Amino acid sequence: MSIKRQLPNPKQLRELVQFKKPEFNAVKRRLDKALTVEDLRKIAERRTPKAPFDYTDGSAEGEISYQRARQAFQDIEFHPEILKPTPNIDTSVEILGGPSALPFGTAPTGFARMMQTEGEIAGAGAAGAAGIPFTLSTLGTVSIEEVKAVNPQGRNWFQLYLMKDRDISYGLVERAAAAGFDTLFFTVDTPIPGNRMRDTRNGFSIPPQLTVKTVLDALPRPEWWMNFLTTPQLEFASLANTGGTVADLIGAAFDPTISETDLDIIRQMWPGKIVIKGIQTLKDAQRMVDAGVDGIVLSNHGGRQLDRAPVPFHLLPDVARELGNDTTIMLDTGVTNGADIVAAHALGADFVLVGRAWLYGLMAGGRAGVDKMIEIMSAEIRRTMGLLGAASIEELNPSHVTQLTRLVPRETSSRVRAE
């Protein structure tokens, strides 16, 4: 039996034809196309010169650590619970004595104004608007006081590198305390600089130099260079003199002799919470808990220091099982999706930090791009929790996630002999 044909009904056609209202705001137009952090990354790559983009995107040596960290989040299996209505999903958490509207905050990232001229001002403003903590790096390109001014009611955290000139570091601690920053991240995984080969190949320097190579790279990205050349000169929270590669700056300023004695001195100076960032073994996690710190961050510095370092997400279950009742456990490295954050909380993390993700948003669209990143991750978190049947972060637990095995330690001959 054939289907009867008829002429199109003009009224039905009018209902079907919907003309989209044009968007004249170029930033909003490109950000509206971004559905994931990876989409923001692709926009960022198109709009940012190669050297600063690669500084954000790259890691050390063969970039194996970061690749493994990303793979670890992909190698999970979620276990949803059925017939558990979640009409109201609560993504808020209490962390280090205060609230966060979402279970993640920004990781400390250096040289943010190199990525896009709004830099940490955009990051702090977006974090404050979203009700999540913002972390300023020692190598930040705006001052402690400027971050406080743009995020006066929000939670501001400060990340500390210990310098060879201790007075510089002590001065930063005092300024952060005076500005009302409530948590200090004492970073311990950067005694010397990692070998970030993209930076070397690109000739990336602080500040960027105008060479034939950089000029040619700038031609399709004139807005970045116009912003760079017509906005205030880059200033750093701790470095009075700049010039050379990032590795040159770290090698000249940072101190490879830092020890627990230095931690004790900083603890005496700092009135708020203190967290050790850069924990990569259960043994060191236990040492820091025994030392009485308020929290730890499982981190291999985004894969930017020691290549083939432990994967923080792989380390998490063991640390949570042994120390979860004794300290605040945080995690970073490789987090690019809200589902990553949900999985980390399910396996025992109290909080998650995102670094590259907010910088991709920054490069893609300034403050609006960071807002977009937070919006994307928030939606992914809520959707994942709803599909798992978890109405709050507290309801997430190890039964929701299985880490699938890809890398398994090979038994050594000494271990075989011991058995």
N, C-alpha and C positions, 0 to 999 in steps of 0.2 A: 504493500500500500504506500503510495507516494504522499509526501507532505505537501499540503496545499500552500501555494505561494500567494503573496499579496504585495501590493505596493507599500513601501515604508510609510508609517504614520508620522506626519510632521510633528505632532505633539510629543510622541515618544522620542523622536530624534532630538528635540529640544531638551528633553530630560536627560538624555544620554550624553549629549555634548557639553562638557564642562571645560571651560577655558581657565587655565591656572593663572592667577594674578601674578604678573612679573615681579621679581624681587630685585630692587635697584641697589640694595646694599651688597657690595661685592663680597665682604667678609661673611655676612650671613648666608649669602648664596652658596659659597663654597663649603661652609661649615654644615649647612643643611644636608649636603650630600654625604657627610660622614656618619656612618652607622656604627663604626668600631674604632678602637684606638689605632688599629692598623690603617684604617682609612685616613685618620689624622696624620699618621706617619707619612703616608704617601703624599698628602698635601704639603706637609712640612718639607719633604725632600725636594719638591718642585719649587718651593718658594725661598729656600735657604741656601746660601753658598755651600759648596761641598765641604770645606774645612770645618765650619762650625756644626753642620749637620752630622758629619762623621764623628766629631768629638762626642756628640750626644749618642749617636746610634752605635758606635763601635765599642770594643772592649780590648782586652790585652792579648798579645801574641796571636795565636790562631783562632781566638774568640770561641774556644771550646767551652769554657765555663758558662758563658752566657747562653750558648746554644743548648747546653745540657739543662740549664735552669728553665728555659722555655719549654724544652721537651718534657721535663718533669711535670709541668702543669698540664701538658697535653696527654701524658700517660696516666690519666686517672679515670676511674669509672664512678659515676654517681649512682646512688641507690635511693630513688624516690620512695616516699611512704604515701600510699594511696588512702583515699577517703579521710584526709586530714585537711579540712577547710582552712584556708589562710586568707580571709577577707581583708585583714589588716596586718601588714608586714612591718615589723619594727626593726629598722636597721641601726638603731642607735646603740652605743656602747659607753661604758665608763672606762676611761683609760688614764692611768697615772694621776688619779685624784681629780679628774674632771670629765666632762661629757664630750662626746663626738657624735654628730648626727649620723655619720656613716662609719663603717668599720675599717676605714683607711684614712690616711693623711698623706701629705707630700713628704717624700724623702728629701734630704738636703742635696742640692745640686749646685755645683760651682759654675760661675761665669754665665749666669742665665741671660744677662743682657747681651751677651755675644750671640745667643740664639735668636733673640728678637728684642727690640729696644725696650719693651715694657718690663721684661725680666721678672725679678722677684716681686715687683709691685703688682703685676698681674697675678702672680701665683698667690701672694698673701691676700689680695682682695678677693679672689675667687674662693679660696679656702675659707676666709671669714664669712662670705656670703652663704657658703654651703654648710657652715657650722662644723668644719673639720680643722684639725691642727695644721699649721704651716711650719715647716722647718727651714730655717735659714742656715746656709753653709758658712763656715769660716771664709770660704772663697766666694762668697756672695758678691754681687756687683751693685748692691745698694746697702746702706748702713743698717745697723740694728735699729736705730731710732726711726728710720724711714719705714721699716716694716711695721713697727709699732704704730706709727701714725696712720698707715693705710689699713691696719687691722687692729684698731684700738680695743675692741671688745672681744676679739677672737683669741684663740689659744695659739701662742707663738712659742716655738721651740728653737733652741740654738744648738748647732753641731760644732764641736770643737776639735780642731787639729792642734796638737801640741807643737809649737815652733821651737827652733833652736834658741831663739831669743824668748825666753820664758815670759818676760814682762809683757810682750805683745799678747800672748795667750791669756795671761792673767788679766790684762786690761779688757779683753773681750768678754771674759767671764763676768767681770764687775759691771760692764756696760749692759750686758744681757740681763743680769739680775736687776739692775736699776730700772730697766725698761719694762720689767714685769714679765719677762719670759719665764714660763713655769717649769720647763724641763731642759736639761742639758744632755746632749748626746756626745759622749766621749769616744771618738773614733780611734780604733787601735789596729786597723788592718792596712795602714799606709805608712810604715816606717821609712820606706823608700818608694819611688814611683814605679808603677808597672810599665811594661813595654807596650804602649798603645801605638801600634804600627801604622794605623790609618793617619794619626796625627803627624807622624814622621814623614810619611809619604806625601801628605798634603802640604807640608811645611807650615802647619798650624802654629801660630804664635799669638801671644797676648801682649798688646792688642794686635789685630790682624794687620799685615803689611800689604801695601799696594804693590804687587808685582805683575808681570805680564800674565802669569797664570791666574792670579786672583781677579785681575781685571777682566780677562776672558770669561772666567766663571761668573762674574757679576753681571755681564751683559744681559742675560735673560732674567735677572733678578734685581732690577734697578731699585725697587722699593726698599729692599734690605739695606743697600748701601746708602741710599738717601737718608733713611732713618739713622743709620750708624753715624753718618757725617754731620747730621743736623741736630743731634741730641747731645746732652751733656756727656763729657768724657767718662769712660768707664772708671769706676772707683771700686776698690776692694776692701772688704772688712778688715783685712790683716796685712796686706802686702803694700808697702809704701812704694816699692820699686817693681816695675814689671818690664817685660821684654824677654823674648825667648819662648821656647816651647813650654807646655804645661809641665812636662817632666823636668825641665830646667828649673822652673819655679819651685816645684815640690822638693827637688833635690837640694836646692839652696836654702829653703826655708824650714822644711820639716826635720824632725830629729829622730833618727833611728834608735836612740838609746832610751826611749820612753819605757817606764816600768810601773809597777804597782805603787811605788813611792810617789810618782807623779799623780797617780789616781788619788792617793790619800790627800795630797795637797789641794787638788781641785775640789774634792769633796768637802774639805774644810771651808773653802771659799764660797761654794755654791749653796744657796739657801733652799733651792727647790729639789725636784726629783732628778736623779742622775742615772743615765742609761748607758751601757757599754755597747757600742756598735761595731760589728765586725767579728762576732763569734762564729767559729767554723768547726768546733769539735765539742762533744758532750763534756769532755774533761775541762775545757776552758769555761764552758757555761757554768759548771759546778764551782770552779774557782771564783768566778765573779759573784755568784750567789753567796758563797762563803765570805766574800769580801764585803757583803752587805749592800750592794748596789740595788737600785729600785727596779731595774729591768735590764733585759738584754735584747739585742737585735741580731738575729741569725742572718748573716749577710756575707757574701764574698765580694762586696763593693761593686755589684752589678757586673761581675766578671772582668773588672777593669784593673785588677792587681795581679794576683797569681792565677795564671791559666791552669785549668784542670783542678781547680779548688773544689772542695765539697759543695754540693748543691744544697742551699739552705732548706728548700722544701723537703728534700730527702732526710735531712737532719731533724726536722721539726718533730715527728712523732716520738722519737727517742727522748729529746729534750723535754717535750711536754709530759711524757710519762714519768720521767725522773724528777723534774723540777717544776711542773705546772702549778703545784700548790705553794711554791716557795718564792716565785718571782713573776714579773710581767714579761711575757714572751712576745716579741715582735719579729717581723720577718720582712725582707725585701729581696729583690733580684728576680727578674723575669716575669713580673706581674704586669700583664697587659689586658686583662679581662676581668670583669666582675666575678665570673665563675672561679677564677684563680683565688680571689679574696675569700669567697665562700668556702672553697676547699681548704684553704689555710686555716680558717677559723674552725672548721669541722675537725681538723687534725691537731688542734690545740693552741693555735696562735691567739693571742689576746688583741692583736692589732697588726695591720699591714701597712707598709709604706710603699708609695709608687714614685719613681723618679723619672725615667724616660717618658712615661705616659704623659705627665703634665708638661714636660718640655715639648713633646710632639704637638700638644694642643697649643702651647705658646707660639711655636713656630708657624702653626697653621693659621692662627688668627688672633694673637695677642691675648688680652684678657678674655675676650669672647671664646677663644679657642680653649682656654683652660676651663672655663665654665662648661663648654661642650664636653670635654673629657670627663669631668665630674658627672655630668648628666648621663653620659653613655654608661659609665661604670655603675652608677647608682641604679639605672634601669636593669643592667645585667645582673646585679646583685639581687634586686627584688624579684626578677623573673626566675632566677635560679632557685632562690629560697622558696618561692611559691610552688615551683614544680617539684621541689624536694619535700614539700609539706612542712616547712619550718617557718613558724610565724615570727621568730626572733633569732638574733644571733646566738643567744644562750641555748637555744634548742639544737643548734648544730653540734654534731658529735661524730666520732670516728665511724659510726655505723653508716653514715651518709656517703663515705668516700673510701675507695680502695686505690692505693698506689700500685699501678701495674709495673711489673718488673721488666726493665730493659738492661740496666747495668748491674751486674752481680759480681761481687768481689771473687776473684779467683783464689782458690786455696794455695798458699805457698808451701814449699817443701818443708819449711820449718814447722808450719802448723800441722802438716800431715804427720811429721815425725813425732810431734808432741802428743798426737792422739794415739 
